[in-house]
Amino acid sequence: MFKDLDEVQVKLVRVIVKNFPKLVDVGKTTADADPFIIALAKSKDWTVVTSEIPDPQRKRPKIPDVCQVYDVKCISLVEFFREQGWRY
């Protein structure tokens, strides 16, 4: 599923990448989606579900690290299942 970004989201992506340049791999031939996902969630007040875990040293910031800075709710897949009341 792809969502078109609005101007607010584009501006936020620029800010995120500026503040967390190591969130993306500059040398890759494909774009990293992480800053776009975070910007979309921030602008829509949505929750990010990820399998990444925070990096306390922030040598290479992970999605939960950036979400925390931008006050975006970020949970694991298991937490999502629990919130939905799903049993597995």
N, C-alpha and C positions, 0 to 999 in steps of 0.2 A: 504494500500500500504506500503510495506516495502522496504527499501533501504539498501544494504550492506554498511557498513562504511569502508572508506579507512583509512590508517594510520594517515593521517593529522587530520581527524575527531576524531579518537580515542584519539589522543594526546590532542586535544582541549577539548574533553569531560572530560578528567582527570584534565585539568587546570580549567575548569569551576566548577567542583565538589570540587576541592581543594579551590578555591576562594569563592565559594558559597555553603558550605556544607548543609545549610538549604533549598536549592532548592529541595533536594530529601529527602524522608522519609526513613531513614535507616532501620527501623523495618518492612517495608512492605515486603511481599513475592513476589511482582511483581516489576519490574524495573520501575522507573519514566522515562518518555520519554523526559522531558523538556531539560536536557542538550544535549541530542542527537539531538533534533530538532534544537536547537540553533547552535550547532556545524555544522550540515549539512547546515543550512542557511548561516552561516558565510563562509564556504568553497566554496559554490556555488554562493555566492552573491545573495541569494534569500531573500524574505520577509517572516517574520513570521506573521501569522494571528492568533490572540488569543482573547478570551473574558476576559482574566485577565486584571486587572488594576494595575498600579504601586503601590508599597508600599513605600511612601517617607521615612519612618523610617527604612525600610529594615529589620524589625524584622524577617520576612520570605520573602526573595526575590521572586518576581514574574518574569515571563518570560520577560515582558517589561523592568524591572530593569536590568536584565542580558544582554538582547539585547543591551541596551543603552551602557553598559560598553564595549561590544565587537563590537560596531558600526554595529549592525545588524538592518536593518529596521524592525520595528514591528508595526503592525496596527490592528485595531479592524475589526470585520466582516463588520460593517457598512462602515468603511473607504474603505475596499476592494470592496464592492458593488459600492461605489462612483467612485473609481479608474477605475473600469470596465465599468462604465456608465450604470449599471443596475438600474432599477427602481422597486420599490416594494410598 
